[in-house]
Amino acid sequence: MWISNILKTGVDMMLPKSVSKRLIKPRDHNAPHGDVGFEGHYTRMHMEDDSTFAFVTCWVNNAEKNPYLVHTSLTPGPIPNRDPDGHVIGWKREFFPKSLRKIQHEKENVPKTLQMQPFTIDVDGVGRYSMEQDEQTYDVWFRHPERPRDEYQVIAKLTDRIPWSPSRREALKGPESHLVHLGTLLPLHWYVFSMRSKAECLIKKNGKEILRLNGYAHQEKNWGQGFPKGWVWAQGTSKDGQKVLALAGGKILGGYAFLMGLRTPSMDWDIRPPWSLGVLGRGPFLKFEHNSKEGSLHLQLSDWKRKIDLKMKAPETSFLTLACPLPQGHEPDWAMQSFQAEMDVTLSQRSGLSWEQVDQFKMDHCALEFGGQFSHLNPKYGQGPPPP
């Protein structure tokens, strides 16, 4: 198996895409796999009022406890919306249901060139979401954690998806590119289904509509044997939706590695290993610094021709904790995430022996996550979450 994975990686990396696609059948890694230690889907909807609706489903095969996870949260914007009773519209709920159904749809309406596998994830008593080529829908319901008599429902529709690769010939390509063929040689994989989609969101309370919002959404998936010992994750979209950035990385296989994608009207940048490899946060093309207590991240990534300097800062009080998949099951409070991070991006290109700055921009209300050993709120590696 390992030899086959290495050969596939080499073929995909060395041969022209027109040839490698004939030798290696593309796989839709957003669809449920089933043959892995864990897999989970994450959606962030950044709404027009700078609130964020986040929705996560995850499952761990052969878990000792908490094999399934559903996370739903609405983090209010700077000026919180209130329902007719005067309550702030916002929540965080995490469920560990006893079952979760994965339903594959027929592919008859999907062009053969795309080879996408539509599917639905259904969780009894919590909700469901469906992934189709042109539209993704969510229907989630739950009782408010502080007011159990109040039942909330979130109905959302995502359209106009921008995949990781703009090329129709590589419609299933993700952040890892050819590295995804390494399979179990890598303990963790990351796939971005949508860099940016248009989002429409309807919120009901006790059956009555209380809020409608529009915005942009980001959709992704992780799968593998388990999350690394320490990691960071970041995502941001500009107000006009013209600039998007997604980043994931941290400790893996005894070193550090990062995956990054940036899309602007004039730039389409991906940086991945081997360029983004290092030890203890340093490498020939890598510089990584983080401080979860201060809510700060500084990352420099480059290759021979391009360099990105990314700085992020989030208020210390803006973080919420998340359960994460470990080999034994989902562990509460294993990561911390904020949706109020400021992102400062500087882009440079090689000019002779020096770097020439070609763009610089900022985005606000971005997502920033520290997990495992990188989180000071982690119950094992840090001080644990604050009291409720």
N, C-alpha and C positions, 0 to 999 in steps of 0.2 A: 504493500500500500504506500509506504513512504517513498519508495523508488518511483512509483507511478506518479505521485504528487510532485516530486522534484522534476521529473521529465516533462510533465504538463507545464510547470512553471517556466522551464527553459524554453520549451516550444513557443509558448505564448509571448515570452519576452524577446526572443531572438528572431522569430519569423514574422513576415508581414501579416497584418491582421486578416487579409483576404485568404491567406493560407492557413493560419492557426485556427480560424473559425471553422474550417472544414475538418480539422483534425481533433478539435476539442469542442464538444457540444456545450454551448453557453447554458448556465444554470441561473435561475431566478433565486438569488440568495435572500430576497425579501420574504419569499414564501416559507412556510414552516418546513423544517428539514426532518426532524424526528430522530435522526441518527447522530445526535450530538448530546453533550452533557447538559447544556442549557441553551435556551434562546428566548429573546425578548424583544418586543417592539416598543418604541418610544415616539410620542408625538408631542410637539410643542406648538401651540397656537399663540402667536404674539398679536394681540388685538389692537385696534386703533386707539384705545384709551390707555395703552401700555400695560394692560393686565395680561396675564399669561394663563391659559388653560393647558395643563399637562396631563397626559394620559399614558399609562404604562401597563403592559401585560407581559408576564414572564413565567416560564416554567423550568424547573430543574428535574431532570430525569433521575429516578432512583434516589430521591431526596429522603433524608431521615425525618425532616420536619418542614412545614411550610413549602410544599412543592410548587404551589402556584401563588402568584402575586398580581394584584390589580392596584394601581395607584391612580388616584384622580385628585387634582388640586386646581384651584383657581386663586392665583395671587393677584390681589387688586393693584391697580395702577396708582399713580400719585394722588389722584382725586377719586377715592373709592366710589363705586356705584352702590346704591342702597335699594333694598326692596321696599314695597309699600308699607311694611311694618317698621321701617327705619333701620333694619339690620344691614350691615355691610355684606355685600355679596362676595363671599370668599370662603375657602375651605381647604382642608387637606384630609383625605381619607386613604387609608391603605387596608386592603382586604387580603386575606390568605384563604381563598375558597378551596373547597375540597375537590373541585373538578373544573376543567376548562376544555371546551370543545374547539377543535380546529377543522374547519369545513372547507374543502377545496371545491371551487366552481369549475364548470365546464369552460374550456378555452375557445369555444367556437366563435366568439366575437372578438378575439384577440388576433391581430395580424401575426402570421407565422414569423415574420422578421423580428418581432419583439419577444416572442416566446415567454411572455409573462404568465405567471400562474395566479389567477385571482383566487381570493380566499376570504373567509369570515372567521373571526374569533368570537366565540359566544361564551359568556360566563353567567350561569344562572343567578338571578337575583341582583346582578350588577349592571349588565349591559352587553353590548356587542359592537364590533366595528367590522367593516368590509373594505377590502382592497381590490379595486378594479383599475383598469388601465387609465381611464379618463376621470374617474371620480372615486373618492374615498368617503365613507359615511360613518358617523359615530352616534350611538344612542346609549347614554349612561345614566343610571338613576341610583340614588342613595339617600340616606337620611343624614341631616347635618350633624356633625360630631358633637356640637354643643346644644343643639335644639332638636332632639330626636323626633319631635312631632312634625317637623318640617321636612318634607321629601322634595329633593331637587332632581331635576332632569336636565341633561345637556344633550342637545341634538346639533350635530355639526356636519357640514359638507365641505370637502376640499376639492378644488378643481384647478385647471391650468398648471399642472405639475411641471416643474423644471427638474429633470433627473440629474444625477451627478455628471453624466456624460451627455453633451448636447448632440453627439453623433447618433443618428438613427441606427447605424451599423453596429454601434456599441451601446445599445439602449440598456443593457443589463450591467454595464460596467459600474463598479463602485470605487471607493477610496483606495482599496488595496490593489486594484488592477490585476496584474498577473500573479501577485503574491497570494491571492485568495486560493489558488490551486494547491498551496502547501497544506491545506486541510488541517489535520490533527497535529502536524508539525508545529503549528502555532496554537497556543492555548486559548486565544481569543481572536475573534474576527469582528469587523465593523462594516456595515453596509448602509449607505444613505439612499433611501428611496426617493426622497424629494428634497432638493436644496431650498426650494421655495414653492409653495402653492398658495392660491387664494383660499381664504377660509371664511365661512359664514357660520355663525354660532348663535343658537337660540337657547336661552335658559328659562326653565319653568320652576315655579315653586308651588307645591301642592296642586299641580295641574294647570296653573295659570301662568301665562307668559309674563316675565318680569324684566327681561333684557334681551336685546339683539345686538350683536357685535360683528364687525368684519375685521379682517387682518390678514396676516401671512402665517403659513405653517411650515414646519420642518418635520420630516418623518425619517426614522432610521431603525436599524436593527443591530443587535449584538448576538453572537452565538459562539459556542466553543465549549471548553472544559470549565471555565469559571473566570471571574474578573481578576485582574492582576492585584498584586499587593498594594500598589499605589497608582493612582491615575488622575488626570485632569481631562475635562471635556468642556468645550465652549461652542457657542453658536450665536450668530447675530444676523439680523436683516435690517437694512436701512429703511427709513420711513417710506421711501418711494418704491421699495422692493427691488431696486436696481443693483444693490450690492449685498452679497451674502457670503458668509464665512462659516465653515464648520471645521472643528479640530478635535482630535482625540489622541491620547498617548499617555505614556508613563513607563512604569517598570515592567519589563517583559524579558524572559529568557536571560536573566542576569545582567541586563543592560537597560537602556532607555530607547524608546522608539516613538515616533509621532507620525500621524497622518493628517494632512491639512488640504482643504480645498477652498479656493477663493474665486468668486465670480463677480465681475463688474462688466459694464458695457464694453470695455476695451481690453479686459484681461480675463484669462481663463487659466488659473494656476493650480497645479497639483504638486505637492511635495510629499514624498514617501520614502521609506528605506530604499537603498542604503544611505541616502543623503541625510536622513533625519535620525541616524543612530548615534548613540553616545554612551558614556559611562558616567554615573553620578551627575547626570545633567549637563555634561559637556561632551562635545565632539567636534571634529573638523568643520562641520557645517551646522552645529547645534549649540545653543545656549539656552538653558532652562532654569528659571528661578520661580519659586512659589512660596506663599505664606497664607495659609487658610485663615489664620487668626485675623490677619489684616485684610483678607479677601482680595489678595493681589496675585497676579500672574504676569511674568515677563518671558516671552519665548521668541528666540531668533532662529529661523530656519532658512536654509539656502541650498542651492545647487551651484553649478558652474556659472550660470547666467542670471539667476534671480535670487532675491533675498527679501524676506518678509520679517519685519520687526513688529511684534504684537505685544501690547501692554493692556492689561485689564485690571479694573478695580471695582469692587462691589462693597456696599455698606455691610459692616459686620453683622448688623441685626437683620439683614435681608435674607439670610440663608434658611432653608428648610431642610430637614433630613429625609433621606430616602432609604428604603430597604433595597438590598442588592443580592444577586444570586451567588451563593457559595456552593461548593460541592455537596455539603450536607443539607442545603436548603436556603431559603431567603432569610437574611439577617437584617432586622430593623436598624435604622440609623447608620448604615455602613457608608453612606456618602452624604455630602451636603451640597445644596444647589441654590443659586440665587438667579433671579430674573431681572435684577436691577444693576447689572454690571455695565460700566462704561468701557468701550473698546476703542483703542487708538491703534491704527494700522498705518505703517510706513512701508512702502514698496520701493525697491531699488533694482536696477539692472546693471550688469557688468559693463563698464566702459574702460577698455584697456585693462590696467591693473587695479583700478579703483571702482567703487560703486557710485552710480548716479541715481539720485532719487527721482522716481517717475510719478509717484502719487502718494498722497497722505490723506486720510479721512478718519472720522470718528463715527461711532454708532452707539446709541444708548439703549438701555433696557435689554441688554444682551444676556444670554444664559452662561453661567460659569459654575462648574462643578469640580469639587475635590473629593476623592474617594479613597477608601482604605487607609494606608499609612499617610496619605497626603491630607487627611481630614483631621483636624484637632477635635472634632466632635464625634469621632469614631469610638465606639464603646470599648474596643480592644486596644487600639493604638493611641487613642487620645484621651480626653477627659470625659467623653460621653456627651450626649445631648443635654441642653439646659432643661431644667424642670418645667413642666407645662404651666 
